[in-house]
């Protein structure tokens, strides 16, 4: 007997969308994003823009000339740095027949890749400007290079000299008044680090051939992303990660639709969920970031001051 009144309701898709998945997803994405893992998180944004006052002029003090000398004045100036929350989103279309016939939980299968995709998109936008919103700051690599904080490997005798010595990338950050507290390195850099030797031929970083190596540079954590966020031209990004701040405007939100239409940029219909008997899972979040870079007494020149340096190839 034909049936025409059946619909896909929330009970039908409940197995693939846990009710409390938003916070779980958000925590997973913050972990999958190497930048968010290292950066400093600010309080949640209450609206789409958030302003931060940043010191732009330093106070001066003067010695008084004689017992009746005149005391001089000084001033402090601040400028506002704005964080703009932008939306990151994706839609996962699934055919109803595929959903019905699948031997695995569709959502459980999609979730790891979804989390990785969001983390990679965030990292690439902040580090390299890839698909970054126009309202976001200049990406870290471009800004570091513009400030002169870059060393091309190999420039010195070895990697150690290009990173750790007075001509290395760490010194460039310190000369701008910042302390390096973390690094992101291309995976291929591991081999170079393992092979570094001192003047006596002793390995510098590898102390025990049997135990797993723990990688640190100048005592600070060194992460090797396996998500491809560091291209062959960017071997190492070092800096003061507390200077990079981000804020969330909207947690992960999920919407399930069985009647949506997906079209391309020209308006051509790609999928018609109702007509093609499909289900769509739309996932969104909103966040923004900034690099305040306030004036300091080590390097008061804004154009050459930046909290990060890049080892290029």
Secondary structure, DSSP 8 states (H G I E B T S, - for coil): ---------HHHHGGGS-TTHHHHHHHHHHHH-HHHHHSEE----SSSEEEEEEEEE--------STT--------EEEEEEEE-EEEEEEEEEEHHHHHH-SS-HHHHHHHHHHHHHHHHHHHHHHH-TT--TTS---HHHHHHHTT-EEESSSSSSHHHHHHSTTSHHHHHHTTT----EEEE-TTHHHHHHH-B-TTS-BSS---SSS----EETTEEEE--SSS-S-TTEEEEEE-GGGEEEEEEEEEEEEEESS-EEE-TT--EEEEHHHHTEEEEEEEEEEEEEE-----SS---GGG--SEEEEE-
